[in-house]
Amino acid sequence: MSSTPTPPSRPRWPRLVWALLLLALVAVALWWRSRPPEVDGYRIEARPLIQNVVATGYVITPSRVQVASEITGTVIKRLVDRGAQVKAGQALLELRADQTSAQLDQARAALRQMIEQSRPQAAAALAQARVQVEQADRDLLRAQGVFKAGGGSAQQLEQAQTSLRTAQQLRDSSQAAYNAVAPGGAQQRALEAAVQAAQAVNARNVVRAGVAGVVLSRNVEVGDTVTPGESLFTLAMDGATEILLPVNEQSIGHLQPGQQARCVADAYPDRSFAAQVSFLAPQVDRTTGTLEVRLRVPKPPSWLRQDMTVSADIITAQRQNALVVPNDALRQIHADRATVLVLRKGRAEPQQITLGLQGLTLSQVTSGLSAGETVLGGASLTEGSRVRAKLLPLPAAAASAALAGNDLPMPGR
């Protein structure tokens, strides 16, 4: 009898491979589940740090002047428009001046008449009176001689004496009349004063700029009738251009006169200009919680206009080589003291630190940390817990620790 051959047995190594693979997957899954959670972290680095106050304000001038007429009149000529640069005393408009011009001509004519007619006539009358006095004096001497010689009467002597006294009185009155019209005399001074008064009245028909500056607005046209006190033009006085900033009171402790700033106008966001803190108001506005701060612009650009909205970045402090830490990593902040969680041997360990410059996003660490250490963020992170760090770059403003400037509406201009 022939026996049936037995089939060859299958090798067991594929089963072993599958078993090992399954064990590896289980191990990986267990390892994955046992990994500590990943949290945001920041690598501490040393770099330049600038602390600043950022606020928004607007361009102002030292003063604005309202130009008005001193008299009532009709405008016959307007000489300037908005935007014109004017000098002190420059004519801005003219009023009809028929009546005042006639009064001035009359006063001048009276002065000329006195100089050209009254004065020569008074001089001639005085000269004639002096001659008459001399003649009467000679007649009196002759009458006295004849009377002493016994050839004349007492009546003739008295007549000669009376004639002399009359001539002397006429001479004295002529002298007084001439003195009144003489150069520098009372009548000339009175007539000259009348001319000056008429000139002053006539000059009021020309409205002039009292100060040098720029015409911001005009409220008059040719043909309008203006009255005293009515605002015709608004002038911005020449002087240092300034930026007015309402700054939140929480930041005023960092500000002081002389600090430098960079400003950007909303109308020209790609252009900037330099400014300097020149004034801090003595008190805070209780309604807005802001302090009035003014920046002086030593070299204002030609495109800068009054009332432009401007953002200012005021440098309040700076460090050339400072360790910086994001503020979202700070805990238990008390003045210049705070706590951070540092990644050490896979755990979040608390560390006391001392702060220097403090801003809205970044703060300087003066002690407690070293460059290269990793601080952890996250308010819910527990001290001592096992964690992994997901390193994030320091905020884009790492070189600038900005403080709150203002986030309130600007006061009325």
C-alpha positions in Angstrom: 0.0 0.0 0.0 1.2 3.4 -0.9 1.1 6.1 1.9 -0.4 9.7 1.3 2.3 12.4 1.5 1.8 15.1 4.2 1.7 18.8 3.0 4.7 21.0 4.0 4.1 23.1 7.1 3.9 27.0 6.7 6.7 29.1 8.2 5.7 31.0 11.4 7.8 34.1 10.8 5.0 36.3 9.2 2.9 35.8 12.3 5.8 36.9 14.4 6.3 40.1 12.3 2.6 41.0 12.6 2.7 40.5 16.3 5.8 42.7 16.6 4.3 45.3 14.4 1.1 45.3 16.5 3.2 45.7 19.7 5.1 48.6 18.2 1.8 50.3 17.2 0.5 49.9 20.7 3.8 51.2 22.2 3.7 54.2 19.9 0.1 54.9 20.8 0.9 54.6 24.5 3.9 56.9 24.1 1.9 59.4 22.2 -0.8 59.5 24.8 1.7 59.8 27.6 3.5 62.8 26.0 3.2 66.0 28.0 1.0 68.7 26.5 2.5 71.3 24.1 2.2 75.0 25.2 3.4 78.2 23.7 7.0 79.2 24.6 9.4 82.0 23.9 13.2 81.9 23.8 14.7 84.7 25.9 17.0 86.9 23.8 19.0 90.1 24.3 18.3 92.9 21.9 17.8 96.6 21.7 14.6 97.8 23.4 12.8 101.1 23.0 9.9 102.1 25.2 7.5 104.5 23.7 4.1 106.1 24.1 1.9 106.0 21.0 -1.0 108.5 20.7 -3.1 110.3 18.1 -3.7 114.0 18.0 -3.8 116.9 15.5 -1.8 119.8 14.2 -2.3 123.2 16.0 -0.9 126.7 15.8 0.3 128.8 18.7 -2.7 131.1 18.2 -5.6 131.9 15.9 -6.5 135.5 15.2 -10.0 136.7 14.1 -9.7 139.8 11.8 -12.6 142.2 11.9 -13.4 145.7 10.6 -13.5 148.7 13.1 -16.2 150.5 11.1 -19.3 149.8 9.1 -18.8 149.8 5.4 -19.2 148.1 2.0 -16.4 145.9 0.6 -15.1 147.1 -2.7 -11.9 144.9 -3.0 -10.8 141.6 -1.4 -7.1 141.2 -1.6 -6.4 137.7 -0.2 -7.9 134.2 -0.1 -7.6 131.1 2.1 -4.1 129.7 2.3 -2.4 133.0 1.6 0.7 133.8 3.6 0.4 137.4 4.9 2.6 139.8 6.8 1.8 142.0 9.7 0.1 145.1 8.4 -0.7 143.7 5.0 -4.0 144.8 3.5 -6.7 142.1 3.3 -9.7 144.1 2.0 -10.8 147.6 1.2 -14.1 149.4 2.1 -15.8 152.3 0.3 -14.1 155.4 1.7 -15.9 158.4 0.0 -16.9 160.2 3.2 -13.7 159.6 5.1 -11.6 160.5 2.1 -13.4 163.8 1.8 -12.9 164.5 5.5 -9.2 163.8 5.1 -9.0 166.2 2.1 -10.7 168.9 4.0 -8.3 168.6 7.0 -5.3 168.7 4.7 -6.7 171.7 2.9 -7.2 173.6 6.2 -3.6 172.9 7.1 -2.3 174.0 3.7 -4.4 177.2 3.9 -2.9 178.0 7.3 0.6 177.4 6.0 0.2 179.2 2.7 -2.2 182.0 3.6 -2.8 182.6 7.3 0.8 182.4 8.3 2.1 184.9 5.7 -0.7 187.3 6.4 0.0 187.1 10.1 3.7 187.7 9.5 2.9 190.7 7.4 0.5 192.1 9.9 3.1 191.7 12.7 5.7 193.4 10.6 3.4 196.4 9.9 2.5 196.6 13.6 6.1 196.8 14.5 6.7 199.6 12.0 3.7 201.5 13.4 5.2 201.1 16.9 8.5 202.5 15.7 6.7 205.5 14.0 4.6 206.2 17.1 7.6 206.1 19.3 9.4 208.7 17.0 6.3 210.9 17.0 6.2 210.8 20.8 9.8 211.8 21.1 9.2 214.8 18.8 6.1 215.9 20.7 8.0 215.7 23.9 10.8 217.9 22.5 8.4 220.5 21.2 6.5 220.5 24.4 9.7 221.1 26.5 10.6 223.9 24.2 7.3 225.5 24.9 6.0 225.2 21.3 3.4 222.5 21.7 0.3 221.8 23.8 -0.3 219.2 26.4 -3.1 217.8 24.3 -0.7 217.0 21.4 1.7 215.3 23.8 -1.2 213.1 25.1 -2.3 212.2 21.6 1.3 211.1 20.8 1.4 208.9 23.9 -2.0 207.4 23.1 -0.9 206.6 19.6 2.2 204.8 20.9 0.1 202.7 23.3 -2.4 201.8 20.5 0.5 200.8 18.2 2.0 198.7 20.9 -1.3 196.9 21.6 -1.7 196.2 17.9 1.8 194.9 17.8 1.2 192.6 20.7 -2.0 191.2 19.2 -0.3 190.7 15.9 2.5 188.9 17.6 0.0 186.6 19.4 -1.8 186.0 16.1 1.5 185.1 14.4 2.6 182.8 17.2 -0.6 180.8 16.8 0.1 180.1 13.1 3.9 180.0 13.4 5.7 176.7 12.7 5.0 174.5 15.6 2.3 176.8 16.9 -1.0 175.9 18.5 -3.0 176.3 15.3 -0.6 174.2 13.3 -0.6 171.5 16.0 -4.4 171.5 16.0 -4.7 171.2 12.2 -2.0 168.5 12.1 -3.9 166.6 14.8 -7.1 166.9 12.7 -5.3 165.6 9.7 -3.9 162.6 11.7 -7.4 161.9 13.0 -8.9 162.0 9.6 -6.1 159.7 8.3 -6.8 157.3 11.1 -10.5 157.2 10.3 -9.8 156.8 6.6 -7.3 154.1 7.2 -10.0 152.0 8.8 -11.4 151.5 5.4 -8.5 149.1 4.7 -8.7 146.0 6.9 -5.1 144.8 7.6 -3.6 141.7 9.2 -2.5 142.4 12.7 0.0 139.6 12.7 1.9 137.5 10.2 0.4 134.2 9.4 -1.7 132.0 7.1 -5.3 132.8 6.2 -7.3 129.8 7.4 -10.7 131.1 6.4 -12.5 134.1 5.0 -16.2 135.1 5.5 -16.6 138.1 3.2 -17.1 138.9 -0.5 -17.0 142.1 -2.6 -20.2 143.9 -2.1 -20.9 142.7 1.4 -21.6 145.2 4.1 -19.5 144.5 7.2 -20.0 145.8 10.8 -17.5 146.2 13.6 -16.7 143.0 15.4 -17.8 140.7 12.6 -15.1 138.1 11.8 -13.9 138.5 8.3 -10.8 136.3 8.3 -9.2 133.7 10.5 -5.4 133.8 10.7 -3.0 131.2 12.0 -0.2 133.1 13.6 3.3 132.3 12.4 5.3 130.4 15.0 6.3 126.9 16.0 4.0 124.2 14.6 2.7 121.9 17.4 0.9 118.6 17.7 -1.7 118.4 20.4 -2.0 114.9 21.9 -4.6 113.8 24.5 -2.6 111.0 26.3 -4.2 108.5 28.7 -3.2 109.3 32.3 -1.8 105.8 32.8 1.1 106.7 30.6 1.9 110.3 31.7 4.5 109.1 34.3 6.8 108.1 31.4 6.6 111.5 29.7 8.8 114.5 30.2 9.7 117.6 28.1 12.5 117.1 25.6 11.6 113.6 24.6 11.9 112.8 20.9 9.0 111.6 18.8 8.3 110.5 15.2 5.0 111.6 13.7 3.0 110.4 10.8 -0.1 112.2 9.3 -3.0 110.1 8.3 -3.0 111.9 4.9 0.6 110.8 4.2 1.2 107.5 5.9 4.4 106.9 4.0 6.0 110.1 5.3 7.2 110.9 8.8 8.7 113.9 10.6 10.4 114.6 13.9 8.9 116.3 16.9 9.8 116.9 20.5 7.7 117.0 23.7 7.4 120.7 24.7 4.5 120.9 27.1 2.6 118.8 29.6 -0.6 120.2 31.0 -0.7 120.8 34.8 -3.8 118.7 35.3 -5.7 115.8 33.8 -9.1 116.2 32.1 -11.5 114.5 34.4 -14.1 113.9 31.7 -11.7 112.0 29.4 -9.0 110.8 31.7 -6.4 112.3 29.4 -3.5 114.8 29.8 -2.9 117.4 27.1 0.6 116.9 25.7 2.1 119.1 23.0 4.9 118.3 20.6 6.9 121.0 18.9 7.8 120.4 15.3 11.1 122.2 14.6 11.1 121.6 10.8 7.5 121.1 9.7 7.2 119.6 6.2 5.6 121.8 3.6 2.6 119.4 3.2 1.6 119.6 6.9 -1.7 121.4 7.3 -3.7 122.8 10.3 -5.9 120.3 12.0 -4.4 117.3 10.3 -4.8 114.0 12.2 -1.3 112.8 13.3 -0.1 109.7 15.1 2.9 110.3 17.3 5.4 107.7 18.7 7.2 109.3 21.7 10.4 107.6 22.8 10.3 107.5 26.6 13.3 105.2 27.3 15.6 102.8 25.5 18.1 100.1 26.2 20.8 98.9 23.8 21.0 95.3 25.1 18.0 94.2 27.0 16.5 90.7 27.8 12.8 91.0 26.8 9.9 88.8 27.7 6.3 88.9 26.3 3.8 90.2 28.8 1.5 87.2 28.3 4.1 85.1 30.0 4.1 87.3 33.1 2.3 86.2 36.3 1.7 87.8 39.7 2.9 91.3 38.6 3.6 93.7 41.5 5.3 96.9 40.3 8.7 95.7 39.0 8.3 92.2 40.3 6.7 89.2 38.5 6.8 85.5 38.1 7.3 83.4 34.9 7.2 79.7 34.2 10.5 78.4 32.8 10.8 75.1 30.9 13.4 73.1 32.9 13.9 69.4 32.5 10.5 69.1 30.8 8.6 70.9 33.6 7.1 74.3 34.1 9.1 75.7 36.9 8.2 79.1 38.5 10.9 81.8 38.5 10.8 85.3 40.2 12.1 88.0 37.9 12.7 91.8 38.1 11.3 94.0 35.4 12.8 97.1 33.8 11.0 98.9 31.0 7.4 97.8 30.8 5.1 98.1 27.8 1.8 96.7 26.5 3.4 93.7 24.7 7.0 93.4 26.0 8.9 94.0 29.1 12.6 94.1 30.0 14.0 91.5 32.4 16.8 92.9 34.6 17.3 89.8 36.8 16.0 86.2 37.2 16.4 85.0 33.6 19.3 84.4 31.2 19.5 84.5 27.5 18.5 81.1 25.9 16.0 80.1 28.6 12.5 79.3 27.5 9.5 80.9 29.2 6.0 79.5 28.8 2.8 81.2 28.2 -0.8 80.3 29.0 -2.7 81.4 32.1 -4.1 77.9 32.8 -0.7 76.3 33.0 0.0 74.7 36.4 3.4 75.1 38.1 5.5 71.9 38.1 3.4 70.2 35.3 5.2 68.3 32.5 5.0 70.2 29.3 6.6 70.6 25.9 7.3 74.0 24.4 6.1 75.2 21.0 8.6 77.9 20.4 7.0 81.1 19.0 8.9 84.2 17.8 8.8 87.2 20.0 6.2 89.7 18.9 7.0 91.7 15.8 7.3 94.8 18.0 10.1 93.1 20.0 12.3 96.2 19.6 9.5 98.5 20.8 7.7 98.2 24.1 4.7 100.5 23.3 2.7 102.0 26.1 -0.9 103.1 25.9 -1.2 106.5 24.4 -4.9 107.1 23.8 -7.9 105.1 22.6 -10.5 107.8 23.3 -12.1 110.3 20.9 -10.0 113.4 20.6 -11.5 116.5 22.2 -13.2 119.1 20.1 -10.8 121.3 18.1 
